[in-house]
Structure formats: C-alpha cells, structure tokens
C-alpha cells in the first residue's frame, strides 16, 4: 500500500504541472518583451531598421517636447473625473438599494454602458457632442436657449467633454461595487445608531462611508490606473489629439510616436516612464489607505 507521503508528492507534481503553463507563458510572452522594451527605451529603434544605443537621449528629448507635457497635463486633468464619478456612483447606489418596483431593471439599465464597446460608445458620444446637430447642443438650445460650442473642436471644452463621457460609461460599474458594499454592511450598525438617536446624515457619515472605505480605495486605484491608460476615447472622438493637442493623453502620445512617427524606442521610453508614474501613485495610495478617506 502506498504511503500518504507518496500521494502528497504526486499532488505536488500535478500542481506544478498546472502552474507551469502560465509561468512559461509569462516568461515567453510577457517578461521577454518587457525586458526588450526596457532596452529599446535607450535606443533609436524605429521598429523596422537597425537598433543603435543612444543612452538617455530619448528621455532628454521627451522632457523638451511640449506635446509630452501637454499630454501629461491632459491625462492628469481628466482624472478629475474619478472623484466625481465616485460621488455620483455612491449616490446612485444608495438609490438602487431601495426596495421599489422594477429596481432590478434599473440596475441593468445603468450597467449596460459598462459592457458596451468603448469604441462604439466613443462614436456615439462624438455624434452627441457634434457642434451643428448634436443631441447635447439641441437640448441646450431647445430647453435653455443656449447655443452650445463645438465641444470636441474647442480647446476649452474637449477635455471636459471626454471626461463626461468616461464618467457616464464607468458609472454603472462603480455603482454595482458600491451597491455590493452597502448590502454587505450589517444592519446591526444602523439599528444601534437609530436607537442612539443618530440622524440619517450622521449614519451615512459615520457608518456607511467608513465601512465602504475598502471599496472606495479599490476604485480609486483602478481608476487611476485606467485613467493613466486612456487612449480609445481621445483617438476616436478627436482628430490628431484634439485642437492644439488639447485632448491627447500620455498613451495617445506614446501611440503617436510609435506608429505615426516610427519612433518605437522613444515610445518604449515613454511607456516605462508611465509605468513608473503609475507605480509611484499606487504605492502612495497603499501607504496612505488608512487615512486617505477619513473625514
């Protein structure tokens, strides 16, 4: 009869075989290209020609390129939509938590934009923002007698326009996470607070918001990472990064250099700088997650 240790040894071998496939896949298809991109960031590689080592020249050129700083500013500016989206999502989740007729249908309707193609949504909102016959300007003129601007071709309005669309698209996902967080809070907290005479506002401030802190922290982190990688929206909704490059994000700038100007080595340098930026911001968030959301 086989010993128990023999069975454990066979289980370990089987487990290692299951783990081996994704590990090999990572080193073959992710780690290798990652290391090559790090090397390419210090070269003048054009993706089709010879590679020549240029040291820190790509980074020097980057810091002297006005379009790099514009794209970085645009990316950070559009992240203003993260707290706005969280506030709206929390308010929506509180409404969706009520027991009223048809509430499940409303939850599905609000979630539909999340599962919709970002390319299709961007095309739809480009029509909405059209300066001549867009739905938004028609509503402004018909209801408020205000002639709206050409949203996506105006340097002052193109960033808020794209940010508004991004908030609308992500609202349903954030709402669902908040709704799950609200429903996981024990009712004992609310009942005890009501017995002590706490008002609805105090219950919301001192019970609901603190207990939703892990959900908020998760959505802030993922929002920053996703916002730093925004590309499809400005690429589809604007032409050539918007007027005076006012809608180009850092990833759009990276794509522009890599696939329009054939500066693949330069683009790799931008990509690594973006990765370092995301890592630092995420690290700061993790170090301050205990006090970041305190009132």
Buried (B, 14 or more C-beta within 10 A) or exposed (E): EEEEEEEEEEEEEEEEEEEEEEEEEEEEEEEEEBEEBBEBBBBBBBEEEEBEEBEEBBBEBBEEBEBBBBBBBBBBBBBBBBEEBBEBBBEBBBBBEEEEEEEEEBBEEBBEBBEEEBEEBBEBBBEBBBBEEBEBBBEBEEEEEEEBBBBBBBEEBBBBBBBBBBBBBBBBBBBBBBBEBBEEEEEEBBEEBEEEEBEEEEBEEBBBBEBBBEBBBEBBBBBBEBBBBBBBBBBBBBEEBBBEBBBBBBBBBBBBBBEEEBBBBBBBBBBBBBBEBBEEBBEEBEEEBEEBBEE
